[in-house]
């Protein structure tokens, strides 16, 4: 897994959300540098968990869609003299 690829705007928004959360819920005010450091630590600690869950979710959707495609293909079969009755 490569390093997080958030845009500057995304990073800034997450940093603002972290700051707002900490201030509202814990009466703790932190600056941009501290919030950016917290974001980095959260990514290191939790990022792989969320990434792996995303992969599992995508694999499940892909598997269901593949089954749908297979069902559609079987529906296109034409009867032959050798088809079971």
C-alpha positions, 0 to 999 in steps of 0.5 A: 500500500502506498502512502496516502494520496489525499489532495491538499484540499482533502488534507486541509478539510480533514485537519479542520474536522479533527480540530473541530471534533477535539474542540467540541467533544474534548475542549481541546484546541490544537493547531494545524501542525498538531492536527496534521501529525494526528492525521499522519498517526491515524493513517499509520495506525488505522489506514491499512484496516480501512484499506483492507476493508475497502478491498474486501467490500470491492471483492464482494461486489465484484464477485456478486456482479460476476455471478450476475454476468454468468447467470446472464450468459447461461440465459443466452444458451440455446437448446440443442438436441443434446440439452437435458430435458 
